[in-house]
Amino acid sequence: MFTLAVGLVLVVLGTAGIRYAPAVVAAQHRRGMAPLEDDDHGVLDETDRKRATRGTGVVFVVVGFTLLAYGSGVI
């Protein structure tokens, strides 16, 4: 049961991260949060930051669905 709950939370958080990535990056910019730096290209631009936020959301969703499948006995 715990596995199902954690899986569901990860799916919801991951979906929100994918959907609201532009808003998250804009809020970070408004609050003056320093962007990450890349050794080769200097400061990461807004597109890269959105892509990283969406990528993190995708990982959350995949792990969440895996936990949901495991918790429900599919795998």
C-alpha positions in Angstrom: 0.0 0.0 0.0 2.9 2.4 0.8 4.4 1.7 -2.5 1.2 2.6 -4.3 1.0 5.9 -2.4 4.6 6.8 -3.1 4.1 5.9 -6.8 1.0 8.0 -7.1 2.7 11.0 -5.4 5.7 10.7 -7.8 3.4 10.5 -10.8 1.5 13.6 -9.7 4.7 15.6 -8.9 6.3 14.5 -12.1 3.3 15.5 -14.2 3.2 18.9 -12.5 6.9 19.4 -13.2 6.5 18.6 -16.8 3.4 20.8 -17.2 4.6 23.8 -15.2 8.3 23.8 -16.1 8.2 27.2 -17.8 6.4 28.7 -14.8 9.0 27.2 -12.4 11.9 28.6 -14.4 10.2 32.1 -14.6 9.7 32.1 -10.9 13.3 31.2 -10.3 14.3 34.1 -12.6 12.0 36.5 -10.7 13.4 35.5 -7.4 17.0 35.9 -8.6 18.0 32.3 -8.2 21.4 31.8 -9.8 21.4 29.4 -12.8 23.7 26.5 -13.0 26.9 26.9 -14.9 28.1 24.7 -17.7 31.8 24.2 -18.1 31.7 24.4 -21.9 29.1 27.1 -22.5 29.0 29.3 -19.4 25.6 29.9 -17.9 22.7 27.7 -18.9 20.0 29.6 -20.7 16.3 29.4 -20.0 15.6 26.7 -22.6 18.1 24.4 -21.0 16.7 25.0 -17.6 13.2 24.2 -18.8 14.5 21.0 -20.4 16.2 20.0 -17.2 13.0 20.6 -15.2 10.9 18.6 -17.6 13.5 15.8 -17.6 13.3 15.6 -13.9 9.6 15.4 -14.2 9.8 12.6 -16.7 12.1 10.6 -14.3 9.6 11.1 -11.5 6.7 9.9 -13.7 8.6 6.8 -14.9 9.7 5.8 -11.4 6.2 6.5 -10.1 4.5 4.3 -12.7 7.1 1.6 -12.0 6.2 1.7 -8.3 2.5 1.7 -9.1 3.0 -1.4 -11.3 5.1 -3.1 -8.6 2.7 -2.2 -5.8 -0.3 -3.5 -7.7 1.4 -6.8 -8.5 1.9 -6.3 -12.3 5.7 -6.8 -12.0 
